[in-house]
Amino acid sequence: MERQTPRQGIICAGNWIVDIVHEIDQWPNKSELALIAREDRGIGGGAANVSSALARMQVGFPLLPFGAIGNDDLGGFVVESCQALKLPTDRLIRRADKPTAHTHVMSVPGDSRTFFYQGGANDSLSEADFSAGFFAGSDAKIFYLGYLMLLEQLDGMEGDTTGAAHILARARAAGLVTTVDLVSASRDDFSCIVRHAAPHIDYLIMNEVEACRAGDQPLEAGEVPSDATLLAAADKVMAVGIHRAIIIHCPKKAVWIGRDAEPIFLRPKPLSPDQILSPVGAGDAFCAGLLYGIHQGFAPTRTLALAHVTAVSSMKGMTATESIPPLHSLLAELASNSAEDFSLV
């Protein structure tokens, strides 16, 4: 039966984490001491950051958070954080026997950050949590799942495929556009997990490390991969079934590789260290900008540019999304950018 009303909204499923962010003066050598200048706390993880970023953007369509948290103080903080952003919490599953996943983030201003992660309730999210009518009864347009490699039950093999692949297949069969984000985990089955999910993914979003791991390309620590390396990685992943596009982002560039289309590169003007308070969550903010553009049917060039300005705005705050402004501000900034701010090729 043909739908009478158009789909709208995004289901944001996957990781729900409390990020406890420590701003430190330096990364210490073993047995040495670093000073903590500031601490802050915010929700994090793919689903949490994307839904929070979109809520702060005031996108004007439904956002449906989904995932597993503990029945503990940190779980209560997740619920309170969602309520403050007017995000519904009825699909956040409370586990009495699991702690809320949390991460201690060590952030050096203007430099990098390091994560110490406890998986908790995230590791328990499974295919069984997605009820039989979860997708069939939904009016949402997009199903976002993040992050693969950090969802223990969904990353695991079920027969000759993975739980995540089953979930994504169900979402596509119900008419939703599927989008997937990865995390830079170091694991031997990285490309295998991507390969199983790929035939059920419309848009795959990843950074340069994840792209090289997914596409079995060499990556030197600390080096930005060449355009050729990123395209070779994308070609290999695209060949196993991505339906619409692969988007790869890294600090110096981003690229949109559409199926049967020429790649589009964005090369932004570099940020100075004093423009960055914390890079925590910048990739998720980039993803939120992408998802808005995809939802609204923007051209890839405009979608990439919006993703970039959203990511830049996120780095002006300590937590992943606190500094992201409403959409009208982001679009105004996008309109004011000159060719010197970023180039699209």
N, C-alpha and C positions, 0 to 999 in steps of 0.2 A: 504494500500500500504506500503510495507516495505521501511524503510529509507535507502537511498543510502550512507549517511555519518554518522559516529558515533556522538552522542551528546557530546558536551563539553561546559563548562562554568556554572556559578552559577548566578541565579537571587536572589538578596539580597533585600527582601521586608520587610517593617515594619517600625520601629521607626527611625526617623531622629531628633536628638536632638542636641542642642549646650550645651556642658558641660562647665560651668564656674567653674574651679577648684580652691579652696582656700586651701592652705596648712596652717594649724593652729597649734599652739604650744600645745594645749590641747582642750578637749571638755569641755566647761564651764558648771557650774551649772546654774540653772535658775537665770536670772538677773545679771550674772557675765560676764566678758569680756575675750575673747581669742584674741591673737595676730595673724594677718595674715602675715606669713613670705613671701609668694609668691603667685601669681595668674597666671593662664594660662587659655587658652581657646582652645577647640577642639571640633570636632563633636563627638557625642556619640549616644547611642541607638543601638539596636541589628543590624539592617540593615546597619547603618552607620559604626559601629565599625568592623563588619565582613568584609564588602567590603573594608574598609580602610586597615585592617590588611592583607587581601589577596593581595591587591595592593602593600603594602610595601614588602610583601614576594616575589613579582614578579613571580606569579605562572605560567604565560605563557598561560592562557586560559581566555576567555571573562568573565568579571564581569559586571553585569547589575543591578545597583542600582535602587530601586523603592520605592516611598513613597510620602508623602505630607509635604510641608514646607510652610512657610508664604512668602508673597511678601514684605519682610522687610529686615532690615540690617542683622539680624541673618540668614535669608534665603540666602542672598547674601554670607554670610560667609560660609554656607554649600556648595553652588555652587563653590565658589573659592577653598575651601578645596578639593573638588572632582577633580576639574580641575588640581590642583597641583599634584594630584596622578594619573592623566591621566585616571580618571574614567568618563564614559559618564554621562551626566546630563539631557539628553532629556526625561527621564522617572521620573524625580522629578517634581511633580505637585505643582505649585505655587498657593496658596490660597490668594486672595486679601483681604478676610474678616477674616483671622485667623493669629495669630502670629506664628512664628516658635517655636516649642516646645523647652524648655530649662530647664536646671537643674543647681542649685547651689550646688556644691559638696564640702562638708567640709571634708578634709582629714588630719588625724593625722599621720605623717610619722611613719612607723613601727607598726601602730595600725589599725584602721578601718576608714571607711568613711560613711558619712550620706548625703542623697540626699533630696533636696527640688525641686519639679518638677512642671512645668507648661505644661499641655498637648497640648495646641494650636492646630496646624494643624494635629498633629498625631491623635487626637481624631476624626477627620473628615474622615480619610481614610476608605473607605467602599468597599463593593463588586462591586458597580457600577464603581469604578475606574479601575477595571480589565476588560478591554474590551473583547468582544466575542472572538477575535482572539489572546488574550494575550498569552495563552499557546500553542494553536494549531499552531501558526506561529513561535514558538520559537525553536531554536536548542540547548538550554541549557540542561544540564544534571541534574542539581539540582535546586530545588526551596527551598530557605530558607525563613522562616517567623519568625520574632522575634520583639517584644516579645508578646506572648499571655499574657493576664492580663493587658496590657498597650496599647491596641488598641480598643478604646471604641466602635466604630461601628462594628468591626469584632468580638469582644468578646460578643456582644449582641445577644440575641436570635432572630432567624428568623424562625417562625413556631416552629417546635420541634427540631431545631438544631441552630447552630451559623453561622454567616457570614464567620468566619475563616474556619469552617468545609466545607462549600460550595466551598471556594477558593481552599482548599487543595484537595478536591475531583476532581475538574476540572484539577488541576495540575497532579495528578496521572493518570487520564484518558487520558491525553495528552502524557503520557510516561515519565514524570519527576520524579526523586526521591525526595520525600518531607522530609524536615528536619525542626524541630520546636524547638525554644528556649523559655523558660519561664522567667518571672521576679518575684521577691519575694514580690508580692503584698499581702496585708492582706485583703482578701475578702471572703465572705461566699460561693460564687459560684465557688471557685477556682477549686475544683475537678470536678465540673459539666462541666466547660469549657473544661478541659482536656478530660473528658470522651466523649464529643461530637466530638472533633477533632481527637481523637486517631485512629479510623478506617481508617483515611486518612493520617496517618503519618508513614513514613518509619523509621526515626530516631528521637527520642525525646531526647533533651539535657536539663539538669536541674541541679541546685545545690542541696545541701542536704535539705535546707529549702523548696524549691519548690517540691522536691521529696516527702517529708513527707506530705506536704499539698495536693499534687495530689493523693497520696496513702492513705490518711486518717490515717497517723501514728503519734503518739505523738512525740513532739520535745521540749526538754527543751531549754530555751533561753541560748545561749552561749555554748551549749554542741554539740560535734561532734557525730552524730548518729552512733550506732554500725553497723557493717557489716550486721547483721541480720535485723536491722531496715530498712536499705537502700534496701536490697533485698526484704523484705516484701512489701515495698512501690512500688518497681519496678514490682513485681509479680502482684500486684493489678492493676496497670496501664496497664501492658502488656496484662492482661486478657480482657481488653475492646478494644483491637484491634491494638496495635502497630505492624507493619509488620516485622521490621528487628532488631532493637536494641534500648535500652534505655541506655543513658550514663549519669552518675551522677558524678559531680565533687565537691570537697570541699577542703579546704586548706591542709588537711592531707592525702587525698587519692582520687582516682577516680575509677569508676567501669564501665565496659562495660558488659551489660546483653543482649546477643543476644537471639533471639527466638530459643528455643530448644537447647541451648548451655550452657555450664558451664560459670559462670561469671568470668571475668578477672579483677583483682584488680591491680591498680598501686599505690604504696606507696612511694612518693618521699622523698628525704632527706629534712628535714625542712630548710627553709630559715631563715637567721638571719635578725633582723630588719634593719641593715645597708645595706642589699641587696635590700631593697624595698624603692623606692622613693614614689610611689603611687600605691595602688592596684586597682585604677579605671580602669575598662574595662578588668581585668584579665580573667573573665569568658568568655567574648566575644573573646578574643585572643585564649583561649582554644578552643572555638567553631570554630574559623577560622582554627586552626590546624587540628581539627577533619574533617572539611569539605574538606580540601585539601586531607587528607588521604582517605576519602570516595570517592572523585572524582577520585583519582588515583588508587583505588582498593587495598590500603595497607591492610595488616592484622590488626585486631583490636589491637594487642599489639603494633605494630609500630605506628599506628594512635594515640593511647593514649599517647605514649611517645612523639610524635611530638607535640601534643596538649599541653603537660606539658611544654616543652621547649619554646613554643611560648608564653604561659601565663607568664612564668618567665621573658622572655625578655620584655614583656609589662610593668612589674612592675618597670622597671628601668627608666621610664619616667614619667612626670607629667600627660600627657593626656593618653588616652586609647591605642593609637597605635604608638605614635611618636618614640618609642625606638625599635620597631620590625624590625629586620634586614631582608635582602633578604633570600630566601629559602635555598640557598646553605650554608649560615652560620648556619641556624637552623639545617640542616641535618648534617653538620660537627660537631656541638655541640652534636647532638643526637648520632653520631657514637663514640664520645669521652667519653660519660658518662659511668661510671663504675657501677657495681652492688650496690655500696654504695650510688650512687646518687639517684637511685630509683629502686624498685623491682617490677617485674611483676609476678603475681601469677595466 
